[in-house]
């Protein structure tokens, strides 16, 4: 396996936006990687959020008008899963954040009997930078 | 030789013994991927029924009990072994290669075991073989983690053996069939299964050990041990009500830990625990459809979980870290790995057209049909949680989010091939669940693709994603930071050792006091003896010869006087 640093020159070049030969860094990404760059273009993250909001709205409309709601449990209530998804997800994140304040510890808490502060042995890796 | 005359497990075990004798490189790697293919062919060809009985210490062992339940688990174990070994094509470490074969073989042997003694032998085999996938990392942390893992896994086997012995005394049978909780024997067997299945409070070996294994070892570990436990519970304790509550707890508690965990391989280990919960609930309900749900979900889960571990493993392989705080923006140069990770994330989150959607819903449907509203709500809550840590967190913080500036090369071709095949299976099962349903133990009368189900599931997931966007943009979502989080393993890694240290310190102090007292008493006794019987004493003193003669004369005179007086 070709050894590499996994950081170093490539990380510096990435921050400068150029490759080692001075070319635009993004031109050297794989085609699929260049296509994915769309998500980071200015304004696009917000567009994604708006698209998601519209999709959610359409789903809610479909739920109310297309789905047959039989009398019965909570699952049959229009919009139940929409509300559950939003509220439950938010609850999980907020609860987890609170939990961290109670159980979070430094990485070396368990000393050398844990892997948390170890680096993975380089000889078992195939570190390599893109294009090298 | 017929397919039913050779135990499938022996293919792996024999290959594991042969492998070190082969030249390094291609021959060994080829053997590693050929054996699961041959084994899968045998699993599909072998007729149903009991085969290959053997006598041991007066017990009749059944090495191949083939029915729909054992066949489907053995098949997915073969597929997992093939994909895991393909992913590990570059590995030249004979320890890992041999361990991978012996581990898979033991798991398959356990699945085909028709009796509890055979199950026990293979049960311990999985423990012994798998620990080498952790130790193969060859660091002090991995060594200690492996020791903890081994102690717990072997402990599970010891409980199983104790239960089997007691059960044999009660029933005169070692058959591995349906059991009813009640006696000490069945409870011991149940707890032994529960340890391997990572029941709440018995779960931490999973989150402790899987991130400590090698890059490829974790992928292989993720497939076998816990799903063997799921199989064992499905075989031994279907319809056991307590499993419904245990399973629900298992689905819920790991999601909070996963959400704040920084090491993405440990996030996936918590996520694995959460997915096991769904399977355990299905076993607890115990209806044919619920058991179908458990088995199909285990099948799909092995694939998408392996895919997620593979993609994070590829990141670790290229960058040297799997910590979310150190990653981000890797989609630029690892787009295919990112795509596979997203497919794994979509599958575990149960998006329509992905595998989790057509398997998990069987379990949820049965819970709903049984009118277990609280349990059902718990599982819906857990489904939202799955999206939070495995559906969003893993792909987002590894491949998207902020740009870490890292520009690692794409995963090696063999890793991409393994991930691509696994991703294909995840999508294939999601789009076309019929072939998987055909493999299940009971006929499936269920259509996952109804309008209410698809709309409801999409609502749950998309609104949860909307919540994620809101929480990220408002800064409420917790950032990824370098830290560890205490879990129940704190009790045996810090609390109990600290208590033991204090007890031992106190005992040592008491011992010092007692020793000091004894020493002082001994010294004072010795002094007393010295002064009364020692050389300074009257009797011990050195007397001159003349003095002694005078003393003897005095004594003789005294005797003479007494003799004279007594004669009067």
Interface residues (C-beta under 8 A of the other chain):
Chain A: X1 X4 X6 X7 X10 X11 X12 X13 X14 X15 X25 X26 X29 X30 X32 X33 X35 X36 X37 X39 X40 X49 X52 X53 X55 X56 X59 X60 X62 X63 X66 X67 X68 X73 X74 X75 X79 X80 X81 X82 X83 X84 X85 X86 X87 X88 X89 X90 X92 X93 X94 X95 X96 X97 X99 X100 X103 X104 X105 X106 X107 X109 X110 X112 X113 X114 X115 X116 X117 X118 X119 X120 X121 X122 X124 X125 X126 X127 X128 X129 X130 X131 X132
Chain B: X90 X137 X138 X139 X140 X141 X142 X144 X145 X211 X212 X214 X215 X255 X256 X257 X259 X260 X263 X316 X317 X318 X319 X320 X321 X329 X331 X332 X333 X334 X335 X336 X338 X339 X368 X371 X373 X376 X377 X380 X381 X384 X385 X387 X388 X400 X403 X405 X406 X407 X408 X409 X410 X412 X451 X452 X455 X456 X457 X458 X459 X460 X461 X462 X463 X464 X465 X466 X467 X468 X469 X470 X471 X473 X476 X477 X478 X481 X482 X483 X484 X485 X486 X487 X493 X494
